[in-house]
Amino acid sequence: MTVTASPDTEPVTPAARTALWASLVGTTIEWYDFFLYATAASLVFNRAFFPDQTTFVGTLLSFATFAVGFLVRPIGGFVFGHIGDRIGRKKTLALTMLLMGAATALMGVLPTAAQIGVLAPILLLLLRIVQGFALGGEWAGAVLLAVEHGPARRRGLFGSIPQIGLALGLALGTGVFALLQIALPDDAFLAYGWRIAFLFSIVLVVFGVAVRLKASETPAFERVRDDDDRAAVPVREVFRPPALRSTVLGMLSRWGEGAAFNTWGVFAIAYATGTLKLEKVPVLIAVTAAALLMAVLLPVSGLLTDRYGPKRIYAIGIAAYGIAVFPVFALFGTRDIALYAVGMLVVFGVVHALFYGAQGSLYASLFPARIRYTGLSTVYQLSGVFASGLTPLILTALIGAAGGSPWLACGYLVVTAAVSVAATLALKPTPLQAM
């Protein structure tokens, strides 16, 4: 059964609907796995795997292993981008999910430093590397599965749906941690409770792989394959003219988005519980609520993208993030959990949804179908090294250098927004309807 077409829309076929569902379910599970580590890095890993350090140094080391996942993601992006552009989107996505799920589940049974000494953080690091490698090929494929199946006039909306997976994955991860801390005493949570959240990934991955295998290959890739137009080495074309301009500007445009998410979704948890001394459960609930609000508003961003174009919506959203940084940290500084929650709801739930919903279709419109998987992976994952993975580490270091004051860190975040807006305005995307 298809949706009745209007003069401004095309019917949504059953194949497109299945692809959209597979894209959303898959990204939710993979982001749950990846950012479950981020929450654990803030609350557990600094003590379980780096117990001989001060709280500040332990948190730095924990965030350093968090950053390693982002350092490996470009390698995964190149490898899986090549596979996705040569073999297809569908099979590549099933493989990335299996790798991610296996690494996350193994973290759930990993002995701590108290049990096996220095080997514990080394094994944690290795599993984090596998997570990063797997996620390197996930985002671009999920976006393309949705966008390339989408009707021409609804590609902005379709591109926003897999983005919901990030919000739901974060909400699910922080929500599970909050429930476990409510249900268990602190010593029980630190001893074994946190492991339940990681082992739960096994159930999610089995379900996610089953859903993804039901999706069909995208029409855009089938045309490339039927025309025998597949690039021999896609990554080589991504770094050569004419695609090189889109690659460089795309990476710079993502700096603000990556810094924003890892500030509000990762660093803000450690900052609130460590520096501000707010209670863990209310903080996790606030972050979860903001992520759920983001999930609700992301399709609105997709609709705006279809109406006004992804470039305009993305630039406006990033600019709003830059303007909001100082006021939000001022709210945090009150040490009032209610005001902390208000700040998170505004900057993470509303502002982040505005630009993140436009991002997938924006980057998909920068590259031709024959190198699109590799192009998206390169822009998103290579920029993630400086835009995302290093953010919690940089902010922690800047606040430490400023004697506990957040304003130097805020200045850094504003710079990321300014660079991203300038780069976005310089992009020359293909109209979504012409992709």
Secondary structure as GFF3:
##gff-version 3
##sequence-region A 1 435
A	DSSP	alpha_helix	14	40	.	.	.	ID=ss1
A	DSSP	pi_helix	41	45	.	.	.	ID=ss2
A	DSSP	alpha_helix	46	48	.	.	.	ID=ss3
A	DSSP	alpha_helix	55	86	.	.	.	ID=ss4
A	DSSP	alpha_helix	89	107	.	.	.	ID=ss5
A	DSSP	alpha_helix	113	116	.	.	.	ID=ss6
A	DSSP	alpha_helix	119	135	.	.	.	ID=ss7
A	DSSP	alpha_helix	138	147	.	.	.	ID=ss8
A	DSSP	three_ten_helix	152	154	.	.	.	ID=ss9
A	DSSP	alpha_helix	155	183	.	.	.	ID=ss10
A	DSSP	alpha_helix	186	188	.	.	.	ID=ss11
A	DSSP	pi_helix	189	193	.	.	.	ID=ss12
A	DSSP	alpha_helix	194	199	.	.	.	ID=ss13
A	DSSP	alpha_helix	201	213	.	.	.	ID=ss14
A	DSSP	alpha_helix	219	226	.	.	.	ID=ss15
A	DSSP	alpha_helix	234	238	.	.	.	ID=ss16
A	DSSP	alpha_helix	243	262	.	.	.	ID=ss17
A	DSSP	pi_helix	263	267	.	.	.	ID=ss18
A	DSSP	alpha_helix	268	270	.	.	.	ID=ss19
A	DSSP	pi_helix	271	275	.	.	.	ID=ss20
A	DSSP	alpha_helix	280	308	.	.	.	ID=ss21
A	DSSP	alpha_helix	310	332	.	.	.	ID=ss22
A	DSSP	alpha_helix	337	344	.	.	.	ID=ss23
A	DSSP	pi_helix	345	351	.	.	.	ID=ss24
A	DSSP	alpha_helix	352	364	.	.	.	ID=ss25
A	DSSP	three_ten_helix	369	371	.	.	.	ID=ss26
A	DSSP	alpha_helix	372	377	.	.	.	ID=ss27
A	DSSP	pi_helix	378	382	.	.	.	ID=ss28
A	DSSP	alpha_helix	383	384	.	.	.	ID=ss29
A	DSSP	pi_helix	385	389	.	.	.	ID=ss30
A	DSSP	alpha_helix	391	401	.	.	.	ID=ss31
A	DSSP	alpha_helix	407	426	.	.	.	ID=ss32
A	DSSP	three_ten_helix	432	434	.	.	.	ID=ss33
###
